[in-house]
Amino acid sequence: MISKREYAARRKDLMSMMGDNSIAVIASAPEKVRSKDTLYPYKQSTNLSYLCGFAEPSAVMVLLPKRTQGEFILFCRDKDALRETWDGRRTGLLEAKNTLGVQDAFPIDDIEDILPGLLEDKSRVYYSAGKDKAFDSRLMHWVDEVRNNRTVEGRSSCEFVDLDHLLGELRLIKSAAEIKLMRKAADISAQAHCRAMKHCATGQKEYQLQAEIEHEFTMSGASGPAYTSIVGSGSNACILHYIENCATLKSGDLVLIDAGCEYQNYAADITRTFPVNGQFSAPQAALYDIVLAAQEAAINTIAPGITFDQANQAAISVITQGLVDLEILSGKVETLIAQGAYRDFYMHSVSHWLGMDVHDVGDYKVDNQWRVYESGMVLTIEPGIYISADNTQVDKKWRGIGVRIEDDILVTKKGYEILTDAVPKQRNQIEKLMA
């Protein structure tokens, strides 16, 4: 659990980056209608969660550096016995001040009267646009009013600044408390993948394996999946974001599962590929071993001071060499890499940041140069090979095979830690578990 003190430190760090005479406005995620009068399960804006942990909709957080009356303001729903009977409990203004460290709390219905006044005389407005068009419009209207008043009075205007960049930098380096939560998310997710391997059987539906995975998530204390689970058997594994999960598992096919849980707002992200019948065929084993070698080569590059792209280059080199060795590609490895010939079979990057979002915030380049790893960063390593069933340019034995192997990696002071190492990925380990 993230402590009240850590939330306060995060806000302090952000406000120190904002500077004087500025304001940050962080809106809650809007509720989304599923059908008619029912809603999707609510997921709070990760930026608002990161800064204070408030989980309810219809809220706006405001930060005002060095404001004498209080730097942390929250607009939220007030207590309402009737609505709480229908929709669930609300924190309310008083409890928000008591539990979240809010210095001023106002009813969300009063924001129209109060927020424009807070924008007065501010030279910079920090805000993340594009996530809620309705609130974007309201905020722009209030800022335009302030700007127009300043123009009439002959004072300088205020500028919008993207808040995501600052928060991305803060969120990129995980604290000890965050790492503890991510280890837990990784452990639960690893258990779930092991469960899927043990329960896999010919004739099942892909969604039944999905049910095994997600059962383990919730029974182990996670809130659910961190993203829509991918369970792709046979040629479905060659569709990178396959989520239909409705095909029948066939003996002789591989099944690729890309799934991770969310635990107290932090995500895990694991992919494993294994044979439905518990035994890899020779072509499956050959491709699998290349992907595993590529993953190991990529992981071994990770250490503080190493640039982000080096892991991907290591994976590309191993995959290209492997495809040449299997005569799927022909030519000199260096030339094939320069030509991007591997992209027909490996078409995504090997890595992304991981945290409160499964594809987490943080720039991959700084001043147009690849970012350097630092201790406390968490990322995935996930090479793959995908040979479409329709690819007539390769021998028939390779067609319809998709393999991806993905782990979650913490950058440490001396190198790395594989957070998801509890789920097997060596072929003999997988076959033993499935037996």
C-alpha positions as a LaTeX table, in Angstrom:
\begin{tabular}{lrrr}
\hline
Residue & $x$ (\AA) & $y$ (\AA) & $z$ (\AA) \\
\hline
Met1 & 0.00 & 0.00 & 0.00 \\
Ile2 & 1.19 & 3.49 & $-0.80$ \\
Ser3 & 1.37 & 5.61 & 2.34 \\
Lys4 & $-0.13$ & 9.05 & 2.86 \\
Arg5 & 3.41 & 10.34 & 3.31 \\
Glu6 & 4.51 & 8.99 & $-0.08$ \\
Tyr7 & 1.54 & 10.58 & $-1.84$ \\
Ala8 & 2.46 & 13.90 & $-0.22$ \\
Ala9 & 6.08 & 13.51 & $-1.37$ \\
Arg10 & 4.90 & 12.87 & $-4.93$ \\
Arg11 & 2.82 & 16.05 & $-4.92$ \\
Lys12 & 5.73 & 18.00 & $-3.48$ \\
Asp13 & 8.07 & 16.70 & $-6.20$ \\
Leu14 & 5.58 & 17.62 & $-8.91$ \\
Met15 & 5.02 & 21.13 & $-7.56$ \\
Ser16 & 8.78 & 21.72 & $-7.35$ \\
Met17 & 8.95 & 20.91 & $-11.08$ \\
Met18 & 6.02 & 23.22 & $-11.86$ \\
Gly19 & 7.50 & 26.30 & $-10.27$ \\
Asp20 & 5.84 & 29.38 & $-8.82$ \\
Asn21 & 2.73 & 31.09 & $-10.12$ \\
Ser22 & 1.42 & 27.86 & $-11.68$ \\
Ile23 & $-1.53$ & 25.53 & $-11.24$ \\
Ala24 & $-2.04$ & 21.85 & $-12.03$ \\
Val25 & $-5.51$ & 20.51 & $-12.78$ \\
Ile26 & $-5.93$ & 16.72 & $-12.69$ \\
Ala27 & $-9.38$ & 15.39 & $-13.53$ \\
Ser28 & $-10.71$ & 11.96 & $-12.64$ \\
Ala29 & $-11.40$ & 9.52 & $-15.46$ \\
Pro30 & $-14.96$ & 9.80 & $-16.76$ \\
Glu31 & $-17.37$ & 6.94 & $-16.18$ \\
Lys32 & $-18.15$ & 5.00 & $-19.35$ \\
Val33 & $-21.56$ & 3.70 & $-20.32$ \\
Arg34 & $-21.66$ & 0.01 & $-21.16$ \\
Ser35 & $-25.26$ & $-0.08$ & $-22.31$ \\
Lys36 & $-28.24$ & 2.11 & $-21.55$ \\
Asp37 & $-28.08$ & 2.73 & $-17.75$ \\
Thr38 & $-25.20$ & 0.37 & $-16.86$ \\
Leu39 & $-21.53$ & 1.36 & $-16.63$ \\
Tyr40 & $-18.24$ & $-0.39$ & $-17.16$ \\
Pro41 & $-16.29$ & $-1.11$ & $-13.94$ \\
Tyr42 & $-14.69$ & 2.19 & $-12.99$ \\
Lys43 & $-10.96$ & 2.75 & $-13.48$ \\
Gln44 & $-9.50$ & 5.93 & $-12.05$ \\
Ser45 & $-7.08$ & 8.14 & $-13.96$ \\
Thr46 & $-3.64$ & 6.81 & $-13.10$ \\
Asn47 & $-2.28$ & 10.35 & $-12.75$ \\
Leu48 & $-4.85$ & 11.18 & $-10.07$ \\
Ser49 & $-4.29$ & 7.78 & $-8.41$ \\
Tyr50 & $-0.55$ & 8.40 & $-8.41$ \\
Leu51 & $-0.85$ & 11.78 & $-6.69$ \\
Cys52 & $-3.40$ & 11.01 & $-3.97$ \\
Gly53 & $-4.98$ & 7.56 & $-4.32$ \\
Phe54 & $-8.55$ & 8.87 & $-4.63$ \\
Ala55 & $-10.57$ & 6.20 & $-6.43$ \\
Glu56 & $-13.95$ & 7.84 & $-7.12$ \\
Pro57 & $-15.29$ & 9.42 & $-10.33$ \\
Ser58 & $-16.52$ & 13.01 & $-10.67$ \\
Ala59 & $-13.47$ & 14.52 & $-9.02$ \\
Val60 & $-10.89$ & 17.17 & $-9.88$ \\
Met61 & $-7.60$ & 17.63 & $-8.07$ \\
Val62 & $-5.89$ & 21.02 & $-8.07$ \\
Leu63 & $-2.31$ & 21.75 & $-6.99$ \\
Leu64 & $-1.20$ & 25.33 & $-6.27$ \\
Pro65 & 2.46 & 25.62 & $-5.27$ \\
Lys66 & 3.04 & 27.89 & $-2.27$ \\
Arg67 & $-0.63$ & 28.81 & $-1.84$ \\
Thr68 & $-0.84$ & 29.95 & 1.79 \\
Gln69 & $-4.39$ & 28.61 & 2.27 \\
Gly70 & $-3.33$ & 25.14 & 1.13 \\
Glu71 & $-1.63$ & 23.68 & $-1.95$ \\
Phe72 & $-3.84$ & 20.57 & $-2.39$ \\
Ile73 & $-7.49$ & 21.14 & $-3.31$ \\
Leu74 & $-10.01$ & 18.43 & $-4.21$ \\
Phe75 & $-13.40$ & 18.80 & $-5.80$ \\
Cys76 & $-15.42$ & 15.65 & $-5.25$ \\
Arg77 & $-18.93$ & 14.34 & $-4.68$ \\
Asp78 & $-20.44$ & 15.21 & $-1.33$ \\
Lys79 & $-22.16$ & 12.63 & 0.85 \\
Asp80 & $-25.65$ & 11.74 & $-0.40$ \\
Ala81 & $-27.61$ & 9.06 & 1.42 \\
Leu82 & $-30.01$ & 8.41 & $-1.46$ \\
Arg83 & $-27.33$ & 8.10 & $-4.17$ \\
Glu84 & $-25.15$ & 5.99 & $-1.87$ \\
Thr85 & $-28.06$ & 3.58 & $-1.43$ \\
Trp86 & $-28.20$ & 3.10 & $-5.17$ \\
Asp87 & $-24.59$ & 3.50 & $-6.29$ \\
Gly88 & $-22.32$ & 2.83 & $-3.32$ \\
Arg89 & $-20.53$ & 4.76 & $-0.62$ \\
Arg90 & $-18.86$ & 8.10 & $-1.23$ \\
Thr91 & $-15.85$ & 9.48 & 0.60 \\
Gly92 & $-17.30$ & 12.96 & 0.98 \\
Leu93 & $-15.53$ & 16.23 & 1.71 \\
Leu94 & $-14.69$ & 15.73 & 5.38 \\
Glu95 & $-13.33$ & 12.23 & 4.95 \\
Ala96 & $-11.26$ & 13.35 & 1.96 \\
Lys97 & $-9.57$ & 15.94 & 4.17 \\
Asn98 & $-9.04$ & 13.41 & 6.96 \\
Thr99 & $-7.70$ & 10.51 & 4.89 \\
Leu100 & $-6.05$ & 12.03 & 1.81 \\
Gly101 & $-4.32$ & 15.07 & 3.20 \\
Val102 & $-6.59$ & 17.42 & 1.24 \\
Gln103 & $-6.24$ & 20.97 & 2.53 \\
Asp104 & $-9.40$ & 22.33 & 0.88 \\
Ala105 & $-12.31$ & 20.19 & $-0.30$ \\
Phe106 & $-15.29$ & 21.48 & $-2.28$ \\
Pro107 & $-18.36$ & 19.84 & $-3.81$ \\
Ile108 & $-17.77$ & 18.99 & $-7.46$ \\
Asp109 & $-20.97$ & 20.88 & $-8.30$ \\
Asp110 & $-19.27$ & 24.11 & $-7.14$ \\
Ile111 & $-16.27$ & 23.83 & $-9.48$ \\
Glu112 & $-17.76$ & 26.30 & $-11.97$ \\
Asp113 & $-17.78$ & 29.01 & $-9.28$ \\
Ile114 & $-14.40$ & 28.27 & $-7.69$ \\
Leu115 & $-11.89$ & 26.96 & $-10.23$ \\
Pro116 & $-11.91$ & 30.01 & $-12.55$ \\
Gly117 & $-10.88$ & 32.13 & $-9.57$ \\
Leu118 & $-7.96$ & 29.77 & $-8.86$ \\
Leu119 & $-6.78$ & 30.22 & $-12.45$ \\
Glu120 & $-6.52$ & 34.01 & $-12.04$ \\
Asp121 & $-2.98$ & 35.41 & $-12.28$ \\
Lys122 & $-1.41$ & 32.02 & $-13.03$ \\
Ser123 & 1.26 & 32.09 & $-15.72$ \\
Arg124 & 1.13 & 28.33 & $-16.43$ \\
Val125 & $-1.68$ & 25.77 & $-16.33$ \\
Tyr126 & $-0.46$ & 22.19 & $-16.17$ \\
Tyr127 & $-3.03$ & 19.78 & $-17.59$ \\
Ser128 & $-3.29$ & 16.48 & $-19.50$ \\
Ala129 & $-5.58$ & 17.10 & $-22.45$ \\
Gly130 & $-7.32$ & 14.52 & $-24.58$ \\
Lys131 & $-8.51$ & 12.11 & $-21.90$ \\
Asp132 & $-11.93$ & 13.67 & $-21.25$ \\
Lys133 & $-13.13$ & 15.92 & $-24.06$ \\
Ala134 & $-16.03$ & 17.27 & $-22.02$ \\
Phe135 & $-13.76$ & 18.46 & $-19.20$ \\
Asp136 & $-11.14$ & 19.67 & $-21.72$ \\
Ser137 & $-13.81$ & 21.96 & $-23.13$ \\
Arg138 & $-14.88$ & 23.28 & $-19.74$ \\
Leu139 & $-11.32$ & 24.02 & $-18.64$ \\
Met140 & $-10.49$ & 25.74 & $-21.92$ \\
His141 & $-13.58$ & 27.91 & $-21.48$ \\
Trp142 & $-12.48$ & 28.97 & $-17.99$ \\
Val143 & $-8.92$ & 29.65 & $-19.14$ \\
Asp144 & $-10.16$ & 31.66 & $-22.13$ \\
Glu145 & $-12.25$ & 33.79 & $-19.79$ \\
Val146 & $-9.18$ & 34.48 & $-17.67$ \\
Arg147 & $-7.10$ & 35.25 & $-20.77$ \\
Asn148 & $-9.75$ & 37.65 & $-22.11$ \\
Asn149 & $-9.87$ & 39.48 & $-18.80$ \\
Arg150 & $-6.11$ & 39.81 & $-18.81$ \\
Thr151 & $-6.12$ & 41.15 & $-22.36$ \\
Val152 & $-8.63$ & 43.82 & $-21.40$ \\
Glu153 & $-6.52$ & 44.78 & $-18.39$ \\
Gly154 & $-3.27$ & 44.70 & $-20.35$ \\
Arg155 & $-1.66$ & 41.87 & $-18.38$ \\
Ser156 & 0.22 & 38.90 & $-19.83$ \\
Ser157 & $-1.69$ & 35.73 & $-20.68$ \\
Cys158 & $-1.21$ & 32.22 & $-19.29$ \\
Glu159 & 0.03 & 29.17 & $-21.16$ \\
Phe160 & $-1.00$ & 25.51 & $-21.13$ \\
Val161 & 1.75 & 23.02 & $-20.31$ \\
Asp162 & 1.43 & 19.25 & $-20.78$ \\
Leu163 & 1.30 & 17.67 & $-17.33$ \\
Asp164 & 1.92 & 14.15 & $-18.67$ \\
His165 & 5.59 & 14.86 & $-19.34$ \\
Leu166 & 6.32 & 15.86 & $-15.73$ \\
Leu167 & 4.31 & 13.01 & $-14.25$ \\
Gly168 & 5.87 & 10.59 & $-16.71$ \\
Glu169 & 9.31 & 11.47 & $-15.37$ \\
Leu170 & 8.17 & 11.04 & $-11.77$ \\
Arg171 & 6.36 & 7.76 & $-12.40$ \\
Leu172 & 9.21 & 6.23 & $-14.37$ \\
Ile173 & 11.35 & 5.57 & $-11.28$ \\
Lys174 & 9.53 & 3.30 & $-8.85$ \\
Ser175 & 9.78 & 3.69 & $-5.09$ \\
Ala176 & 10.36 & 0.79 & $-2.69$ \\
Ala177 & 6.62 & 0.69 & $-1.95$ \\
Glu178 & 5.75 & 0.59 & $-5.65$ \\
Ile179 & 8.26 & $-2.20$ & $-6.30$ \\
Lys180 & 6.73 & $-4.23$ & $-3.48$ \\
Leu181 & 3.29 & $-3.93$ & $-5.09$ \\
Met182 & 4.69 & $-4.82$ & $-8.50$ \\
Arg183 & 6.38 & $-7.91$ & $-7.09$ \\
Lys184 & 3.01 & $-8.98$ & $-5.71$ \\
Ala185 & 1.30 & $-8.36$ & $-9.06$ \\
Ala186 & 4.06 & $-10.36$ & $-10.76$ \\
Asp187 & 3.75 & $-13.26$ & $-8.30$ \\
Ile188 & $-0.04$ & $-13.48$ & $-8.71$ \\
Ser189 & 0.28 & $-13.34$ & $-12.49$ \\
Ala190 & 2.97 & $-16.03$ & $-12.49$ \\
Gln191 & 0.75 & $-18.31$ & $-10.42$ \\
Ala192 & $-2.07$ & $-17.71$ & $-12.90$ \\
His193 & 0.08 & $-18.69$ & $-15.88$ \\
Cys194 & 1.18 & $-21.85$ & $-14.08$ \\
Arg195 & $-2.48$ & $-22.63$ & $-13.40$ \\
Ala196 & $-3.29$ & $-22.25$ & $-17.10$ \\
Met197 & $-0.50$ & $-24.63$ & $-18.08$ \\
Lys198 & $-1.71$ & $-27.23$ & $-15.57$ \\
His199 & $-5.35$ & $-26.98$ & $-16.66$ \\
Cys200 & $-4.79$ & $-26.81$ & $-20.42$ \\
Ala201 & $-6.38$ & $-29.69$ & $-22.36$ \\
Thr202 & $-7.29$ & $-30.52$ & $-25.93$ \\
Gly203 & $-10.90$ & $-29.63$ & $-26.70$ \\
Gln204 & $-11.12$ & $-26.71$ & $-24.29$ \\
Lys205 & $-12.01$ & $-23.24$ & $-25.50$ \\
Glu206 & $-9.50$ & $-20.43$ & $-25.30$ \\
Tyr207 & $-11.87$ & $-18.55$ & $-23.01$ \\
Gln208 & $-11.74$ & $-21.42$ & $-20.53$ \\
Leu209 & $-8.00$ & $-20.87$ & $-20.12$ \\
Gln210 & $-8.74$ & $-17.16$ & $-19.80$ \\
Ala211 & $-11.17$ & $-18.06$ & $-16.98$ \\
Glu212 & $-8.48$ & $-20.09$ & $-15.19$ \\
Ile213 & $-6.05$ & $-17.17$ & $-15.41$ \\
Glu214 & $-8.51$ & $-14.54$ & $-14.23$ \\
His215 & $-9.87$ & $-16.81$ & $-11.48$ \\
Glu216 & $-6.36$ & $-16.94$ & $-10.03$ \\
Phe217 & $-6.06$ & $-13.16$ & $-10.27$ \\
Thr218 & $-9.13$ & $-12.37$ & $-8.21$ \\
Met219 & $-8.80$ & $-15.28$ & $-5.77$ \\
Ser220 & $-5.28$ & $-14.05$ & $-4.97$ \\
Gly221 & $-6.38$ & $-10.51$ & $-4.17$ \\
Ala222 & $-5.91$ & $-8.70$ & $-7.48$ \\
Ser223 & $-8.65$ & $-6.39$ & $-8.73$ \\
Gly224 & $-8.65$ & $-8.29$ & $-12.04$ \\
Pro225 & $-6.73$ & $-8.23$ & $-15.30$ \\
Ala226 & $-4.53$ & $-5.20$ & $-16.01$ \\
Tyr227 & $-5.57$ & $-5.42$ & $-19.69$ \\
Thr228 & $-7.72$ & $-7.69$ & $-21.83$ \\
Ser229 & $-6.21$ & $-11.17$ & $-21.63$ \\
Ile230 & $-4.90$ & $-12.67$ & $-24.87$ \\
Val231 & $-5.34$ & $-16.43$ & $-25.30$ \\
Gly232 & $-4.44$ & $-17.34$ & $-28.86$ \\
Ser233 & $-4.07$ & $-20.95$ & $-29.95$ \\
Gly234 & $-2.73$ & $-22.17$ & $-33.29$ \\
Ser235 & $-2.57$ & $-19.41$ & $-35.90$ \\
Asn236 & $-4.42$ & $-17.03$ & $-33.54$ \\
Ala237 & $-1.07$ & $-16.60$ & $-31.77$ \\
Cys238 & 0.13 & $-14.75$ & $-34.88$ \\
Ile239 & $-2.40$ & $-11.96$ & $-34.22$ \\
Leu240 & $-0.56$ & $-9.68$ & $-31.80$ \\
His241 & $-3.63$ & $-8.28$ & $-30.03$ \\
Tyr242 & $-5.98$ & $-11.23$ & $-30.44$ \\
Ile243 & $-8.74$ & $-11.04$ & $-27.79$ \\
Glu244 & $-11.65$ & $-13.05$ & $-29.21$ \\
Asn245 & $-10.45$ & $-16.06$ & $-27.18$ \\
Cys246 & $-13.18$ & $-18.30$ & $-28.60$ \\
Ala247 & $-11.38$ & $-21.01$ & $-30.62$ \\
Thr248 & $-11.06$ & $-24.65$ & $-29.60$ \\
Leu249 & $-7.65$ & $-25.83$ & $-28.39$ \\
Lys250 & $-6.27$ & $-28.53$ & $-30.71$ \\
Ser251 & $-3.66$ & $-31.15$ & $-30.00$ \\
Gly252 & $-0.46$ & $-30.28$ & $-31.84$ \\
Asp253 & $-1.04$ & $-26.51$ & $-31.60$ \\
Leu254 & 0.71 & $-23.99$ & $-29.41$ \\
Val255 & $-1.27$ & $-21.57$ & $-27.25$ \\
Leu256 & 0.04 & $-18.08$ & $-26.49$ \\
Ile257 & $-1.23$ & $-16.40$ & $-23.33$ \\
Asp258 & $-0.48$ & $-12.74$ & $-22.70$ \\
Ala259 & $-2.07$ & $-11.81$ & $-19.38$ \\
Gly260 & $-1.26$ & $-9.96$ & $-16.19$ \\
Cys261 & $-3.17$ & $-8.80$ & $-13.16$ \\
Glu262 & $-3.61$ & $-5.40$ & $-11.59$ \\
Tyr263 & $-2.81$ & $-5.30$ & $-7.88$ \\
Gln264 & $-3.49$ & $-2.09$ & $-5.93$ \\
Asn265 & $-3.21$ & $-0.02$ & $-9.13$ \\
Tyr266 & $-0.01$ & $-1.70$ & $-10.40$ \\
Ala267 & 0.17 & $-3.97$ & $-13.43$ \\
Ala268 & 2.01 & $-7.13$ & $-14.36$ \\
Asp269 & 2.47 & $-8.29$ & $-17.95$ \\
Ile270 & 3.51 & $-11.87$ & $-18.76$ \\
Thr271 & 3.44 & $-13.90$ & $-21.96$ \\
Arg272 & 4.06 & $-17.62$ & $-22.19$ \\
Thr273 & 3.67 & $-19.95$ & $-25.16$ \\
Phe274 & 3.20 & $-23.68$ & $-24.63$ \\
Pro275 & 1.87 & $-26.79$ & $-26.43$ \\
Val276 & $-1.77$ & $-27.69$ & $-25.92$ \\
Asn277 & $-0.89$ & $-31.40$ & $-25.57$ \\
Gly278 & 2.15 & $-30.75$ & $-23.37$ \\
Gln279 & 4.79 & $-31.65$ & $-25.95$ \\
Phe280 & 6.56 & $-29.28$ & $-28.37$ \\
Ser281 & 6.86 & $-30.52$ & $-31.94$ \\
Ala282 & 10.24 & $-30.16$ & $-33.65$ \\
Pro283 & 9.28 & $-27.01$ & $-35.64$ \\
Gln284 & 7.63 & $-25.46$ & $-32.58$ \\
Ala285 & 10.69 & $-26.23$ & $-30.46$ \\
Ala286 & 13.05 & $-24.73$ & $-33.04$ \\
Leu287 & 11.20 & $-21.41$ & $-33.18$ \\
Tyr288 & 10.59 & $-21.37$ & $-29.43$ \\
Asp289 & 14.29 & $-21.79$ & $-28.68$ \\
Ile290 & 15.15 & $-18.82$ & $-30.91$ \\
Val291 & 12.66 & $-16.59$ & $-29.09$ \\
Leu292 & 13.91 & $-17.75$ & $-25.70$ \\
Ala293 & 17.53 & $-17.10$ & $-26.71$ \\
Ala294 & 16.51 & $-13.66$ & $-27.99$ \\
Gln295 & 14.81 & $-12.88$ & $-24.70$ \\
Glu296 & 17.82 & $-14.00$ & $-22.68$ \\
Ala297 & 20.13 & $-11.90$ & $-24.84$ \\
Ala298 & 17.89 & $-8.85$ & $-24.42$ \\
Ile299 & 17.56 & $-9.28$ & $-20.66$ \\
Asn300 & 21.31 & $-9.62$ & $-20.28$ \\
Thr301 & 21.82 & $-6.14$ & $-21.71$ \\
Ile302 & 19.88 & $-4.49$ & $-18.88$ \\
Ala303 & 21.85 & $-2.45$ & $-16.35$ \\
Pro304 & 22.05 & 1.18 & $-15.24$ \\
Gly305 & 23.73 & 3.28 & $-17.92$ \\
Ile306 & 22.68 & 1.05 & $-20.84$ \\
Thr307 & 20.44 & 2.66 & $-23.45$ \\
Phe308 & 16.87 & 1.49 & $-23.98$ \\
Asp309 & 17.35 & 0.35 & $-27.59$ \\
Gln310 & 20.17 & $-2.10$ & $-26.88$ \\
Ala311 & 17.80 & $-4.83$ & $-25.67$ \\
Asn312 & 15.82 & $-4.64$ & $-28.91$ \\
Gln313 & 18.98 & $-4.73$ & $-31.01$ \\
Ala314 & 20.14 & $-7.84$ & $-29.12$ \\
Ala315 & 16.79 & $-9.56$ & $-29.74$ \\
Ile316 & 16.79 & $-8.62$ & $-33.45$ \\
Ser317 & 20.28 & $-10.05$ & $-33.88$ \\
Val318 & 19.40 & $-13.41$ & $-32.30$ \\
Ile319 & 16.07 & $-13.71$ & $-34.11$ \\
Thr320 & 17.56 & $-12.88$ & $-37.51$ \\
Gln321 & 20.43 & $-15.33$ & $-37.05$ \\
Gly322 & 17.97 & $-18.00$ & $-35.93$ \\
Leu323 & 15.71 & $-17.49$ & $-38.92$ \\
Val324 & 18.74 & $-17.77$ & $-41.22$ \\
Asp325 & 19.82 & $-20.98$ & $-39.48$ \\
Leu326 & 16.35 & $-22.45$ & $-40.11$ \\
Glu327 & 16.46 & $-21.25$ & $-43.74$ \\
Ile328 & 13.36 & $-19.11$ & $-43.22$ \\
Leu329 & 15.50 & $-16.13$ & $-44.20$ \\
Ser330 & 18.48 & $-16.25$ & $-46.53$ \\
Gly331 & 21.41 & $-13.90$ & $-46.77$ \\
Lys332 & 23.97 & $-12.25$ & $-44.52$ \\
Val333 & 22.61 & $-11.48$ & $-41.06$ \\
Glu334 & 23.98 & $-7.93$ & $-41.03$ \\
Thr335 & 22.39 & $-7.17$ & $-44.39$ \\
Leu336 & 19.06 & $-8.69$ & $-43.41$ \\
Ile337 & 19.01 & $-6.62$ & $-40.21$ \\
Ala338 & 19.83 & $-3.45$ & $-42.16$ \\
Gln339 & 17.01 & $-4.27$ & $-44.60$ \\
Gly340 & 14.56 & $-5.03$ & $-41.77$ \\
Ala341 & 13.84 & $-8.48$ & $-43.24$ \\
Tyr342 & 13.05 & $-9.81$ & $-39.76$ \\
Arg343 & 9.98 & $-7.53$ & $-39.58$ \\
Asp344 & 7.89 & $-10.04$ & $-41.50$ \\
Phe345 & 8.27 & $-12.32$ & $-38.47$ \\
Tyr346 & 9.08 & $-9.97$ & $-35.56$ \\
Met347 & 7.20 & $-6.72$ & $-36.04$ \\
His348 & 7.13 & $-5.07$ & $-32.59$ \\
Ser349 & 9.67 & $-3.69$ & $-30.15$ \\
Val350 & 11.06 & $-5.90$ & $-27.42$ \\
Ser351 & 10.12 & $-3.66$ & $-24.52$ \\
His352 & 7.87 & $-1.07$ & $-22.91$ \\
Trp353 & 7.68 & 0.63 & $-19.53$ \\
Leu354 & 5.48 & $-1.01$ & $-16.89$ \\
Gly355 & 3.80 & 0.47 & $-13.81$ \\
Met356 & 0.34 & 1.80 & $-13.04$ \\
Asp357 & $-0.46$ & 1.40 & $-16.73$ \\
Val358 & 0.55 & $-1.75$ & $-18.57$ \\
His359 & 2.11 & 0.44 & $-21.26$ \\
Asp360 & 3.32 & 2.91 & $-18.71$ \\
Val361 & 4.26 & 6.55 & $-19.02$ \\
Gly362 & 7.76 & 7.89 & $-19.58$ \\
Asp363 & 9.68 & 9.01 & $-22.64$ \\
Tyr364 & 11.81 & 6.45 & $-24.47$ \\
Lys365 & 14.08 & 9.15 & $-25.86$ \\
Val366 & 15.51 & 12.30 & $-24.27$ \\
Asp367 & 16.71 & 15.05 & $-26.62$ \\
Asn368 & 16.26 & 12.55 & $-29.46$ \\
Gln369 & 18.67 & 10.11 & $-27.79$ \\
Trp370 & 17.63 & 6.74 & $-26.40$ \\
Arg371 & 17.01 & 6.95 & $-22.66$ \\
Val372 & 19.53 & 5.37 & $-20.32$ \\
Tyr373 & 18.32 & 2.79 & $-17.79$ \\
Glu374 & 18.26 & 3.86 & $-14.14$ \\
Ser375 & 17.75 & 1.83 & $-11.00$ \\
Gly376 & 14.04 & 1.65 & $-10.17$ \\
Met377 & 12.74 & 1.49 & $-13.73$ \\
Val378 & 10.46 & $-1.45$ & $-14.59$ \\
Leu379 & 10.01 & $-2.71$ & $-18.13$ \\
Thr380 & 9.03 & $-5.78$ & $-20.12$ \\
Ile381 & 11.21 & $-7.89$ & $-22.38$ \\
Glu382 & 9.03 & $-9.69$ & $-24.96$ \\
Pro383 & 10.53 & $-10.88$ & $-28.24$ \\
Gly384 & 8.46 & $-13.03$ & $-30.56$ \\
Ile385 & 8.28 & $-14.83$ & $-33.89$ \\
Tyr386 & 4.99 & $-14.98$ & $-35.79$ \\
Ile387 & 4.62 & $-16.90$ & $-39.04$ \\
Ser388 & 1.22 & $-16.43$ & $-40.58$ \\
Ala389 & $-0.70$ & $-19.48$ & $-41.75$ \\
Asp390 & $-1.04$ & $-17.66$ & $-45.10$ \\
Asn391 & 2.70 & $-17.13$ & $-45.56$ \\
Thr392 & 3.49 & $-19.19$ & $-48.66$ \\
Gln393 & 7.08 & $-17.92$ & $-48.74$ \\
Val394 & 8.13 & $-20.36$ & $-46.00$ \\
Asp395 & 8.04 & $-24.12$ & $-45.65$ \\
Lys396 & 4.62 & $-25.41$ & $-44.63$ \\
Lys397 & 5.90 & $-26.82$ & $-41.33$ \\
Trp398 & 6.51 & $-23.28$ & $-40.00$ \\
Arg399 & 3.15 & $-21.79$ & $-40.95$ \\
Gly400 & 0.65 & $-20.82$ & $-38.27$ \\
Ile401 & 3.20 & $-20.85$ & $-35.43$ \\
Gly402 & 3.34 & $-17.84$ & $-33.12$ \\
Val403 & 5.67 & $-17.60$ & $-30.12$ \\
Arg404 & 6.16 & $-14.79$ & $-27.63$ \\
Ile405 & 7.91 & $-14.91$ & $-24.25$ \\
Glu406 & 7.54 & $-11.92$ & $-21.92$ \\
Asp407 & 8.83 & $-11.10$ & $-18.45$ \\
Asp408 & 8.77 & $-8.05$ & $-16.20$ \\
Ile409 & 12.22 & $-6.67$ & $-15.37$ \\
Leu410 & 13.28 & $-4.33$ & $-12.57$ \\
Val411 & 16.47 & $-2.35$ & $-13.19$ \\
Thr412 & 18.61 & $-2.61$ & $-10.05$ \\
Lys413 & 21.75 & $-0.79$ & $-8.97$ \\
Lys414 & 23.96 & $-3.58$ & $-10.31$ \\
Gly415 & 21.86 & $-5.02$ & $-13.12$ \\
Tyr416 & 18.34 & $-6.43$ & $-13.15$ \\
Glu417 & 15.79 & $-8.60$ & $-11.36$ \\
Ile418 & 13.24 & $-10.73$ & $-13.24$ \\
Leu419 & 10.04 & $-10.14$ & $-11.28$ \\
Thr420 & 8.10 & $-12.85$ & $-13.14$ \\
Asp421 & 10.67 & $-15.65$ & $-12.91$ \\
Ala422 & 8.25 & $-17.91$ & $-11.02$ \\
Val423 & 6.53 & $-19.08$ & $-14.21$ \\
Pro424 & 8.63 & $-21.55$ & $-16.25$ \\
Lys425 & 9.84 & $-20.78$ & $-19.75$ \\
Gln426 & 12.42 & $-23.46$ & $-20.48$ \\
Arg427 & 10.79 & $-26.10$ & $-22.68$ \\
Asn428 & 11.62 & $-29.00$ & $-20.37$ \\
Gln429 & 10.22 & $-27.06$ & $-17.39$ \\
Ile430 & 6.97 & $-26.34$ & $-19.23$ \\
Glu431 & 6.56 & $-29.95$ & $-20.35$ \\
Lys432 & 7.25 & $-31.18$ & $-16.83$ \\
Leu433 & 4.68 & $-28.78$ & $-15.31$ \\
Met434 & 2.05 & $-29.74$ & $-17.87$ \\
Ala435 & 2.68 & $-33.44$ & $-17.29$ \\
\hline
\end{tabular}
